[in-house]
């Protein structure tokens, strides 16, 4: 009897994997349209559709530091038809918001780590700082008087900036906006002098002189800005903040569906056309399957929890 039950379960698992997706799959992006997560999600969705013969579509559910969209997926049926496309904000929000209606680790099944990329530390040309060291010196001479813009309280930009200030031993004044585009407008206008932004959002402004790039947040330089050093090599040793993107399913989603999704994502990340599109979006492939991504997720959860505690960052 046990052998029969095992075989029936095995047949059921194979059937799940082979028929998925039999219904349209909604990919929830818990951030605004056109942002760091949205563009890659819209690059990936049609590729998954082409590979599986199913329907994948992206829906933005921004707000409250990505927690609105995450909560929607956490409470969805665990059948693979509702997925969360998120990343660094997912673990940051878990520490900034004290009464979340979900657990950032327990209520989600890690499907795949997809990609990662840097933010660029940029300043308005009016700011008399042409390097990270000069910015740090200026901030130390005028504590709390230099503003940095972010896309909102609790955003990755907020925490990346807070981590920079903490690592450099300086006091920067955080100015949150309601989205990346509003923050960028004020930085370009010189109303706020410092900003951490995705490479695609600033590269043309850097090239035409409207902004000055002082460093990138990752441990390696970015190929499209080869002369821009990492922040660590430019004067803040040990500083590193990779912005990563990933796919989650609701907890208790059958393993065969999770594995099928992960395999299809890994396959998509081998396509040259998709890789070029991701590069244009300012990120590079960083695929890890469910087990490896799960370990990475727990490490990032601890890392950003420490950043929140050490910097005293809040969403108030």
N, C-alpha and C positions, 0 to 999 in steps of 0.2 A: 504493500500500500504506500509506504514512504517513497519507494522508487517511482511509483506512478504519479504521486503528487509532485515529486521533483521534476519529472518529465513534463507534466502539465504546466508547471511554473516556467520551465525553460521554453516551452513552445509559446507560452503567453508573452514572455520577454522578447523573443525573436519577432513575434507578430507586432508588438508595440514598436520595435525599432524599424521594422520594414514598412509599416504603414504610416509612420510619423513623417511629416505632419499631414493628417487627414483633414484638418480644419485650418482656417487662417490663423497665423501666429502674430500676435501684437507685441512689438518690442517697445517697451516703455522707456523713454529717456526722461529722467527726472530733472532735467535742466532745460533752459530756453532754446528756442530754435536758432540755428546758426552757430552754436557754441562748440566748445571743445569736444563734447560727447555727441552732439547731434549730428554733425557732419560725418564722422566715421560710421555712426549707426546707419545713416542713409546710404553710405557706400557699401556696407556689409549686407543690408537687407536684400537687395536685388540679387546679390551673388548667392546667398543662401537659397533664394527662391529658384534660381536657375539650376542649382546643384540638386535640389531635392524635388523639384516639380511642385512645390507647395507655394503658399502665399505668405509672405512676411511683410509687415508694414510697420512704420515707425509712428509713435504717438508721443508728443511732448506733454509731460505733466510736471511742470516746474513748480518751485515754491518751497519755502521753509528748509533751505539748505539741502535739497534733493529728497527730503523725507516724505513728501506727499506721494510722489511716484513710487518710491520704495515701499511704502505702506500698502499701496494698491496691489503690488505684485505679491507682497508677503501674505495678503489675504485672498489671493486668487486661487482657483482650483489648481492642484498640482498635476496638470496634464500636459504641460509644455506649450500651452497656447498663449500664455502671458509671461513675458520675459523682461528682466530688468537689465538695461544697458547703462552701467554706471562705472564708478571707479573710485578715485581718491576721495571725492565728497561723501561716498557711502560710509567710509570708516571715520572720516572727520566728524560728520554729523552725529555719529553714535556717541561721541564724547562731548559735543557741544550742547546737545539737547538732552536734558535730564529725564524727561518723561516721554520717551518715544513709545508708540503703540506696537512696536515690533523690536525684535532682537536682531541686530545687524549681522550676527554670525549664525545663530540657531534657526532663524526663520527663512533662510535662503540656502539653496543648493548651488555651490560654485560650479559653473559650467566651464568657463575658460577665461584665462587672462589673454587679452587680445593684442594690446599695443601699449606703448608708453612714449612719452616725449617730454621735452622741457618747456618751461616758461622762460621768457627772456626778461631780464631786469632792464627796463628802459626808463630814461629820464627825458624831460623836456629840455631842449637846447639852452633855455634860459638859466637852467640850474648850473652853477659853476662846478660841475663834477664830470670829469672825463674818464673816470675809472672807478672801480668799486672802492679802492682805498681812499680816493678823494671824496666819494659820497659818505663813507664812514667817518672820515675826519670832519666833514661839514656837519654831519648829524651830531657828532660829539661836541662840536662847538656851539650848536644850537639845539639842545635837547628838546624834543617834542614839537619843534617848529616846522619840521619837514613832513608833509603829508604824503601818504601813498594811497592810491585808489584801488578798490577791488569791486568785483561784481556783486558783493553783498556780504552781510554778516554771516559767518559760518562757511563761506565759499572757500574753495581751494586757494584762490588768490589771497584771501584774507590770511589763511594759515601759513602759506608759503612766505608771505611778507613778515608775519609774526615770527616765524622760525629764523628768517634772515636777520631781523632786528635783534633777536635773542642771541644768535650765534655771533653777531658782530659786536654785541655789547652796546647797542645804541637804542634810542627812543624815537620811533617813528609814529606819527599820528595816523591812525587808520580812518579812511573816509570810504564808507560803503555806499555803493550805488545799487539801483534796481536793474542789474544786468550789465554785461560786458560792454555793450555798445555805448551806454551812457557814460561809463567810466572812461572809455577810450576818447570820447568827445571832449571831456574836460581835461584829459591829459594832453591831447593835441592842442587844445586851446590854452594850455599853460596855467589853468586854474588849479590843477594838482600836478606836482612835478615828477612823481615817481609812480611806477606801475609795474606789475608782473603780469605778462600777457603771453598767450600762445604765439608761436613763431608766425603762423600765417596772418595773424591779426596785426602784426607790427613790421614785418619784413620790408614791405614797400615804403613805409614811413621812415624806417631806418635808412634805406637806400637813398631816399630823396632828401634826407636831412631834417625831416620834421620831428624825429625822435633820435635819441642816442642810445645804443645798446651797450650796456656795461658788462653784462655777463649772462650766462645761461645757468639754469638751476640744476641741471643733471651733472653726473660725474664725468661726462665726455662732451666735447664740443659738438655743435650741430653743423652738418655739412653745408647747409645753405648760408651759414654765418661763420665761416671758418676762422675769421680773425677775431671773433668775439670769444673771450676766454670763459671757462667755467667760473662760477663765483668762488669756488674753493681755491682754484689756482690764482684768482685775481685778488685774494687777500683775506678770505674767510675760510680757513682750513676746516675740512670736515663737513662743510655745508653741502647738502644734496637733497633734492626734492624732485623725484620723478613723478609726473602726472600719468597715471595709468588708467586704462579702460578695460572693461571686462563684461562678461555676460553671467547673469544669475537666473535661476529658476526658483519657484517657490520650494520651500522645504517639502520633503516627501514626494517630490517628483520622481517617477520611476527611474532607476539607474540607467536603464537601456535608452530612455529618452535623453537624459543628461549626456550620456556617452555619445549618442548619435549626433546631438547638437555640437558637442565639443569636436568630434571628428570632422564635421562639415566646416566648422570655423577654421580648424587647422588646415583643411584643404583649401579653403578660400584664401588663406594667408600665403599660399604658394603661388597665387596667380599674379603675374607681373603687372597687369593693368591695375589690379586692386592695390598692389604694393605702391605703385606710383601715385595713385590717388591718396593713399594714406600719408605718403611722404608730403604731398602737396598740402595736406591738412595739418602738417606739423608733428606727425607721430611716426613711429617705426614699429614693425611687428615684434611682439614679445610673447608668442604663444606658449601657454602652459595648460595642460589638461586639468581635469577636476581635482585630482589628488595634489598635484604640485601647486595649482592655483590656491587650493584651500590652505596649504602651508604658508604661501606668500601672503594670503589675505590676513591670516592671524598675526603674522609679523608686522604687516602694515597697520593693523588695528592697534597693536601695542605701540608702534612708533609714533603714530599721530595722537594717541592718547597721552603719551609723554609730552608731546609738543603742546597740547592744549593745557596740560597741568603746569608745565614749566613756564609758559608764556602768559598764563592767566587769561587766555583768549575767551571771550564770551560772545553770545549772540544778542545781548541786551543793547 
